[in-house]
Amino acid sequence: MKQIKIFKPNNNFLLNKKSYLNDLNKFFLSGNYILGKNVTEIESELSNFVKSNCLTVANGTDALEIILRGLGIKKNDEVIVPVFTWISTASAVKIVDAKPIFSDIELDTYGLCYNSVKKLINKNTKAIIIVSLYGQISKDIFRIKKLCKKKKIFLIEDAAQSFGSILNNNISCSIGDFSTTSFFPTKSLGGYGDGGAIFTKKKNFFKKFKTIRQNGSIDKKNFTILGRNSRMDEIQALLIRKKLKKFKQMLKRKRQTANNYIKNLKNNFKFAKFDKNYPSYSLFTLRHKKRDQLVNFLNTKNIYPGVYYKYLLSDIKFFNYKKKKFPNARLMSKQCFSIPIHEGIDINDQKKIISQINFFLKNYT
């Protein structure tokens, strides 16, 4: 029986196999494998897509760390981050020896809660990292941006999951003072390995980030800052360029699938609805009080949802965080789950997912 999995990262390759193999053959024959034409071109193309300067790096975690280093974030500085997200958002802060300060989330888009953030700001707060989770731009991002400007705090937009999303005519990766994204295979614009990018309109900082990316030197002769080696592979740049050409069509199909789910799933679920809101749907996330039972039931039907995340970052021992009460985030860690929405989900798969979820809701709740 066919299995309907949460991701199918090779789907785009299977649909365009001949084109991919032809371009890869040319690439291998070129002998130009590091910071070549494709990296230059993808940075230009991503800059045009987002309308902000783009610097590619090895992965999304490096992107966050390079920004923090470039901003001079150091020991005893505090950076506010959501307690409900992937660990990289907070670990990047810890790696530069600063303090991640965890904030609760709001319940519409699972982004940072404005009121929680406001209470945490003090004289040691140097930056706020706001995560647009599950491919949905955080609804409080504009209020938090105003707060950052007033308090003279840097706003970093972690858009690892939301590249391509739009809210109120603002495209993801263009809203923060600095923004990052990831090209991990399961992301909105997933590659075929690791990759990430930094976006900013602040040219002085952009130059500094570029220097850090390349071992502290632009020309390989003059080393002006302690840097690191964090380059996007030329082969990943080539493959991501190919996907970017059809990215808008990919987003359109995902949004059609999402609308089908929203229209036909029972009213036990809440979906964030705002004017001019177009998520990229790296994940399509629901929540239910019987999440674990529902996920197990779907597994018996060869449907395999994902659960992101069952834990809070404050629970991880090495963060040594004393405060444990984050009511919204704790609730979501027990209720959130994501159903398949990738390109390979056809209408029959969607119908099966919808019918099985609705069957469970009717008979087991």
Secondary structure, 3 states (H helix, E strand, C coil): CCCEECCCCCHHHHHCHHHHHHHHHHHHHHCCCECCHHHHHHHHHHHHHHCCEEEEECCHHHHHHHHHHHCCCCCCCEEEEECCCCCHHHHHHHHCCCEEEEECECCCCCCECHHHHHHHCCCCEEEEEEECHHHCCCCCHHHHHHHHHHHCCEEEEECCCCCCCEECCEECCCCCCEEEEECCCCCCCCCCCCCEEEEECCHHHHHHHHHHHECCCCCCCCCCCCCCECCCEHHHHHHHHHHHHCHHHHHHHHHHHHHHHHHHCCCCCCCCCCCCEECCCCCEEEECCCHHHHHHHHHHCCEECECCCCCCHHHCHHHCCCCCCCHHHHHHHHHEEEECCCCCCCHHHHHHHHHHHHHHHHHHC
